[in-house]
Amino acid sequence: MKFVTYSITATVVFVVLVGCTSVPKDLGRSDVDVLINERGVPVEKDTVTSRDEIVRSLTAEPLTADSAIRIALINNPSLKATYAELG
């Protein structure tokens, strides 16, 4: 009986603590930018473009392996669903 009481108490405490967490205003974008900068890749600020614009720009030039992979990832339904969940 004590085990059930402890597990219920632990569950309630966990739910309360998780409910008190907050999501950063930029949804963690600044953390990702820092990690990318640490790897030596420049990060452009305020460059939100649509998937269609990205695909258009990638297909405007001859197709390379990198651009083909980027197009495949952009059009991946599983990734689209994940990004939709993330907002």
C-alpha positions in Angstrom: 0.0 0.0 0.0 2.9 2.4 0.8 4.3 1.8 -2.7 1.1 2.9 -4.3 0.9 6.0 -2.1 4.5 6.9 -2.9 4.0 6.4 -6.7 0.9 8.5 -6.7 2.7 11.2 -4.7 5.7 11.1 -7.1 3.4 11.3 -10.1 1.6 14.3 -8.7 4.9 16.1 -7.9 6.2 15.3 -11.4 3.1 16.7 -13.1 3.1 19.8 -11.0 6.8 20.5 -11.8 6.4 19.8 -15.5 3.4 22.1 -15.6 5.5 24.9 -14.2 8.1 24.9 -17.0 8.0 27.5 -19.6 8.9 27.5 -23.3 11.3 30.2 -24.4 9.8 33.0 -26.5 11.9 32.1 -29.5 11.2 28.3 -29.0 14.9 27.6 -28.5 16.0 29.2 -31.7 18.7 31.2 -30.0 20.2 28.0 -28.5 20.3 26.4 -31.9 22.0 29.5 -33.4 24.7 29.4 -30.7 25.4 25.7 -31.4 25.6 26.4 -35.2 27.9 29.4 -34.6 30.2 27.2 -32.5 30.6 24.9 -35.5 31.7 27.8 -37.6 28.6 28.2 -39.7 27.3 31.8 -40.0 23.7 32.2 -38.9 21.5 34.7 -40.8 19.1 36.6 -38.6 15.4 37.2 -39.5 15.5 35.0 -42.7 12.2 33.1 -42.4 11.4 31.8 -45.8 8.7 29.4 -46.9 9.4 25.9 -48.1 8.2 26.8 -51.6 10.7 29.7 -51.8 13.5 27.4 -50.6 12.6 24.7 -53.1 12.3 27.3 -55.9 15.8 28.6 -55.1 17.3 25.1 -55.0 15.7 24.0 -58.3 16.7 27.2 -60.0 20.3 25.9 -60.3 21.5 22.5 -61.5 20.6 19.8 -59.0 23.4 18.6 -56.7 23.4 15.8 -54.1 23.2 18.4 -51.3 20.3 20.3 -52.9 18.4 17.0 -53.6 18.8 16.0 -49.9 17.6 19.4 -48.8 14.5 19.2 -51.1 13.7 15.7 -49.9 14.0 16.8 -46.2 11.8 19.9 -46.8 9.1 17.8 -48.5 9.3 14.9 -45.9 5.8 14.5 -44.5 7.1 13.1 -41.2 9.3 16.2 -40.7 6.5 18.5 -41.7 4.3 16.9 -39.0 7.1 17.3 -36.4 7.6 20.9 -37.3 3.8 21.5 -37.1 3.8 20.0 -33.6 6.7 22.3 -32.6 4.9 25.3 -34.0 
